[in-house]
Amino acid sequence: MAALQLDVWRTVYVSFLPPQVLEQLDQDSARQSWERAVAASGDAHLLVATESGAVVGFGVAVGAEIATLLVAPRWSRRGHG
């Protein structure tokens, strides 16, 4: 999840976030954040999109609300979102 999240952010958010923010994104920190989030999930659900055995996107739902929905750019427009 962390690698996919950083890939999406570095590609999709390049026009929204300053370069220094994108450069500071760290996969180990993102992985640790995911581990903490999953451990404390409570009412959250992680949904994973796959294609040909590869994780290509994910969504996080909290209660009835979609909190996050990310699909790797190279896998967009294939019905994963």
C-alpha positions as CSV (number, residue, x, y, z in Angstrom):
1,M,0.0,0.0,0.0
2,A,2.8,2.4,0.9
3,A,4.6,2.0,-2.4
4,L,1.4,2.4,-4.4
5,Q,0.4,5.5,-2.4
6,L,3.7,7.2,-3.0
7,D,3.6,6.3,-6.7
8,V,0.2,7.9,-7.0
9,W,1.1,11.0,-5.0
10,R,4.3,11.6,-6.9
11,T,2.5,11.2,-10.2
12,V,-1.0,12.7,-9.7
13,Y,-0.3,15.4,-7.1
14,V,2.7,16.9,-8.9
15,S,0.7,20.0,-9.8
16,F,-0.9,20.3,-6.4
17,L,2.1,19.8,-4.0
18,P,5.4,21.6,-3.9
19,P,8.4,19.6,-5.2
20,Q,10.0,19.6,-1.8
21,V,7.0,17.9,-0.3
22,L,7.0,15.1,-2.9
23,E,10.8,14.7,-2.5
24,Q,10.4,14.1,1.2
25,L,7.9,11.3,0.9
26,D,9.5,8.2,2.4
27,Q,8.3,4.7,1.8
28,D,9.4,3.4,5.2
29,S,7.5,6.2,7.0
30,A,4.4,5.6,4.8
31,R,4.6,1.8,5.6
32,Q,4.8,2.6,9.3
33,S,1.8,4.9,9.0
34,W,-0.1,2.1,7.2
35,E,0.8,-0.4,10.0
36,R,-0.5,2.0,12.7
37,A,-3.6,2.7,10.7
38,V,-4.4,-1.0,10.2
39,A,-3.8,-1.8,13.8
40,A,-6.1,0.9,15.0
41,S,-8.7,0.5,12.1
42,G,-11.8,0.3,14.3
43,D,-14.6,0.9,11.8
44,A,-12.3,1.2,8.7
45,H,-12.2,-1.2,5.8
46,L,-9.3,-1.5,3.3
47,L,-10.4,-2.5,-0.2
48,V,-7.7,-3.6,-2.6
49,A,-7.9,-3.6,-6.4
50,T,-5.9,-6.1,-8.3
51,E,-5.2,-7.0,-11.9
52,S,-3.1,-9.9,-13.1
53,G,-2.1,-10.6,-9.5
54,A,-0.7,-7.0,-8.9
55,V,-2.1,-4.5,-6.5
56,V,-3.2,-1.6,-8.7
57,G,-5.3,0.5,-6.3
58,F,-7.0,0.7,-2.9
59,G,-9.8,2.4,-1.1
60,V,-10.4,3.0,2.6
61,A,-14.0,3.2,3.8
62,V,-14.8,4.4,7.3
63,G,-18.4,3.6,8.2
64,A,-20.4,4.6,5.1
65,E,-17.8,7.1,3.8
66,I,-15.0,6.5,1.4
67,A,-12.0,8.2,3.0
68,T,-9.4,7.4,0.3
69,L,-9.5,6.0,-3.2
70,L,-6.2,5.7,-5.1
71,V,-5.4,3.9,-8.4
72,A,-2.0,3.7,-9.9
73,P,-2.0,6.0,-13.0
74,R,-0.9,3.3,-15.4
75,W,-3.9,1.2,-14.3
76,S,-6.5,4.0,-14.5
77,R,-9.6,3.8,-16.8
78,R,-9.9,0.1,-16.3
79,G,-12.8,0.1,-13.8
80,H,-10.7,-0.1,-10.6
81,G,-12.0,3.1,-9.1
